[in-house]
Amino acid sequence: MTAPDLIDAVRDDQQTELSRLGSSKTLYADTRGEMEPDAVHAAAAAREAAARDTFEGWEATEGDADAADLFADAAADASDRLGDSDPADREFHVHDALDGLETTVERLGGLVGWTLVDKKIKEQLTGFFTGQADPQTARTYRSAGDEVVELREDAADLLDETCDDWDAAEAAATDVVAAAYDDYVETLEDLGVNPKDVC
């Protein structure tokens, strides 16, 4: 297996989940139904804060120097995107799943899974602010999505160089996407919304 094979396998296995996570209902869930610009920004900031904390934790406990550098870069990118924003008070199951990954291979696979989810969310953020006639903010989130794709490519390159257990890497990536989807479903159901209709 190669990293592109892994990415394709996760996309195929989690096709429905990723499709629904790429719908506007993700922002609805993240904002708890408050689809206003300030609430959307705060929800996006909450995701960046959670990502920063996870990847800083990985860097601090990672034995592989190259992986530690990658996780440091991921944390720095999330911190830069967060800036001085005020995050909403949110907890994400996907970060519980990420925080439970311990080996380098699992973390790299989990990072790939996270990027597949986060790119979908960045696309929704871009679309939301395009619809708000705020092209500057839309461009900011589009650029953030590009950063996430670059991170995925870096993680994939490192997997190709070092992975000795592709099953573990794929399982971690799949579990991360599944955890993000479970969070999406539970939140929408709590809000009285059918999570299975894509909009």
N, C-alpha and C positions, 0 to 999 in steps of 0.2 A: 504494500500500500504506500501511497504518497500522500502528502498533505492535501493536494487538490482532490484526490480520491476521497479522503476523509470528509472534506467540506461538501462534496457532492453527495456522499452517503448521508450525512446529517440533514442536508436540505431535502433529500428524498424522503428520509424517515420522518422528518418533522415538517413536511410540506404544509399540511393543514394548519398546524400550530403557528408556523412562521407567517402564513398568509393572514391569519386572524390577528396576530401581533402587529402586522403591518396595516391594520385598519384603523380608522379614526376612533374606534372604541378603546384603543390603548390610551389615548390622551384622555378620553372620558373617564376611564378607570383611574388613571394617574391623578387627575384633578378632582376625583370624586364627584364628577358631574358638573364642575364649575369651569365650563369651557370659555374662559375669559383670558386675555393675554397674560395678566399678572399671575393667575393661577397656573397657566401652562408653563410660564417661566419658572415658577417655584417648584413645580413637579419635575421639570427637566433638571433643575439644580439639585433636587433630592437624589436623582439618579446619578449625577456626576459625583456628589459627595459620597454616596455609597460605593461607587467604583473606585474613587481615590482611596478610601479606607481599605477596601479589599486588596487593591494592588500594592499599597504601602505595606500591608501585612504580609503579603507574599514576598515582597522584596526582602523584608527583614528576616524571613525564615528560609529563604531559598539558598540551597547549597551550590547550585550551578551558576557560575558568574555571568554567563551570557543571558540566562533566563532572568536572573536578578536585575540585570541592566534593562531588559525588556519590560519587566514589571515596574521598574522605577520610571521608565519612559511613559508607560500607560498611566501610572499614578499622576505624573506631572502633567500629562495632557488633560486628564480629568480635572485636576486642580486649576489649570489655566482656563478651561471652559467654565468652571464654576465661578472663578473670579471672586467678586464681592457680593454675589447673589445671595439671597436669603432662601435657603431650601425649605420646602414644605416638610412637615413631619411625616415621613413615610418610611416604611420598612418593606423590603423586597425579598421575597422567597428566593429569588435567583441568587442573591448574595449569600444567603444561608448555604445554598448549594455550592457556590464558589468557595466560600470560606472553609468548607469541609474537604476541599481537595488538598492533598498533602504532597504527592510526588510531582516532580518536574513535568513528567509526561501528562499527568492528569491536569495540571494547571495550564499547560499550553493548550491541551484540548479544550478545557473549560474556557480559556480565553477566546478561542475560536468560536465556541458556542455563544459566548457573551457578545462578540462582535456581530454575529448574525442577527441577534435580537436587537442590539443597540442601533445598528444601521437602519433597521425597519422603523425604530422609534424616531431617529433623526429625520427620516423621510417624512414621517407624519408631522413633525415639528416644522419642517420646511414648508409642507403643504398648508399647514394651519396659518402660518404667518404670510404666506403668499395670498391666501384667502382673506387675510386681514388688511391687504394692501400695504404690507410692511416689507418691501423687498430687501431692505438692508438686514433685518433680522432673519428673514428667510435665507439669505446668503450665508449668514453666520452659522445657522444650523446645517446648511448644505456643506459648508466647509468642515464642520465638526463631523459630519457623516463621512467625508473623504478621509479625515484623520483615522476614523475607526476602520475603514477599509485598509489603510496603510498598516495599521496595527495588526489586522488579520494576516496580511501578507508577511509581516515580520514574524509573527507567531508560526505561520506555515513554514517559512524558511527554516526556522530553528527546529521545528518538528522534523523536517526532512533531514536535517543534519544530525539529530540526536535521538530520535524516537526509537525505542527498542520494544515498545508494546503498543501497537496501533489499536488493538482492541480497547485498551484502557483509555487511550486518548479519545477515541470515538465515543466510548461510553460516557466519558466526562462531558464532552461537547453536547451530546444528546440529552444528558440529564440536566444540563444548564438551560437548554431551550425548553425542556419540559417543565422545569421549575418556574421559568418566566411565564409560561402559558398557564400553569396552575394558579399563579398569582393573579393573572388577568381574569381567569374564569371566576375565582372566588370573589374578587373585588366587584366584578360586574353583577354577579348573582346577589351580593350584599346590597347593591344599588337597585336591584329589581330589574336588571337588564339581561336579555338573552345573549349570552356570549357567542352563540353559534351562528348568528347572522352577521355576515361581514358587511361593513358599510364604509 
